Amino acid sequence: MRANGDDGAMHASLPPELTETSGVIIGAAIEGQRLDMLVPPGVTVELKAVDRLAPIHEAQVISYLRATGCRLGLLINFNMVSLHKGVKRIAN
C-alpha cells in the first residue's frame, strides 16, 4: 500500500523499496522483526511505549541498522513525561 503523494509508503517487506528515497517506509519486516519506520536518506526509527528502555531495545535498533545499511537510528520512548527525554540517537 502506498500513501498519497510524497508522504511515504507502507510495505510488508524491505527490498526493493529500501533502495528508493522517494518516501518513508513504515512497518517493514526484517527477518521476522518489524522495523517501525525508515526515513530517507537512511534513518531508522524504532518506537516504544515502555516504562524504561532496556539494552535489548538498543540492540534491536543496532540490528536494524546493520540489516538496512543505515548509519543512524532513533529509539523513541513515548512513555515519558517529557518526550525529548525519551529520544535516544544511535549511530552505527
C-alpha positions as CSV (number, residue, x, y, z in Angstrom):
1,M,0.0,0.0,0.0
2,R,1.3,3.5,-0.8
3,A,0.3,6.6,0.9
4,N,-0.9,9.6,-1.2
5,G,1.7,11.9,-2.7
6,D,5.3,12.0,-1.4
7,D,4.2,11.5,2.2
8,G,5.7,8.0,2.2
9,A,4.9,4.3,1.7
10,M,3.7,1.3,3.7
11,H,5.3,-2.0,2.9
12,A,5.2,-5.6,4.0
13,S,8.9,-6.1,3.3
14,L,12.0,-4.1,2.6
15,P,13.6,-4.9,-0.8
16,P,13.5,-3.2,-3.4
17,E,11.7,-0.2,-1.8
18,L,14.6,0.1,0.7
19,T,16.8,1.5,-2.0
20,E,14.2,4.1,-3.0
21,T,14.5,7.5,-1.4
22,S,11.1,8.7,-2.5
23,G,9.3,8.4,0.9
24,V,9.1,7.0,4.3
25,I,8.9,3.2,4.7
26,I,6.7,2.2,7.6
27,G,6.3,-1.1,9.2
28,A,8.8,-3.1,7.1
29,A,9.7,-6.6,8.1
30,I,13.4,-7.6,8.5
31,E,13.9,-11.4,9.1
32,G,10.9,-11.8,11.3
33,Q,11.3,-8.5,13.0
34,R,9.3,-5.3,12.3
35,L,11.0,-2.0,11.6
36,D,8.7,0.8,12.7
37,M,10.0,3.5,10.3
38,L,12.7,4.1,7.8
39,V,13.1,7.7,6.9
40,P,15.2,8.5,3.8
41,P,18.1,9.2,3.4
42,G,18.7,6.3,5.9
43,V,17.4,6.9,9.4
44,T,15.7,4.0,11.2
45,V,13.2,4.9,13.8
46,E,12.0,2.4,16.5
47,L,9.0,3.4,18.6
48,K,8.4,2.2,22.1
49,A,6.0,2.9,24.9
50,V,7.7,1.2,27.9
51,D,8.5,2.3,31.5
52,R,12.2,2.2,30.8
53,L,14.3,1.5,27.7
54,A,16.3,-1.7,28.1
55,P,19.6,-2.7,26.5
56,I,17.6,-5.1,24.2
57,H,15.8,-2.1,22.7
58,E,19.1,-0.5,21.7
59,A,20.4,-3.9,20.4
60,Q,17.2,-4.1,18.3
61,V,17.9,-0.7,16.7
62,I,21.5,-1.7,16.0
63,S,20.4,-4.9,14.3
64,Y,18.0,-2.8,12.1
65,L,20.9,-0.5,11.2
66,R,23.0,-3.5,10.1
67,A,20.2,-5.1,8.2
68,T,19.3,-1.9,6.3
69,G,22.8,-0.5,5.9
70,C,21.7,2.8,7.5
71,R,24.1,4.7,9.8
72,L,21.7,6.4,12.1
73,G,18.8,5.2,14.3
74,L,16.4,6.9,16.7
75,L,14.9,5.0,19.6
76,I,11.9,6.9,20.8
77,N,10.0,6.0,24.0
78,F,6.6,7.7,24.2
79,N,6.0,6.7,27.9
80,M,7.9,9.7,29.3
81,V,6.7,12.8,31.0
82,S,8.8,14.9,28.6
83,L,9.2,13.3,25.1
84,H,12.6,14.8,24.4
85,K,13.9,12.7,27.4
86,G,12.7,9.6,25.6
87,V,14.7,10.0,22.4
88,K,18.0,8.2,22.0
89,R,20.2,8.6,19.0
90,I,22.2,5.5,17.9
91,A,24.9,5.6,15.3
92,N,26.3,2.5,13.6
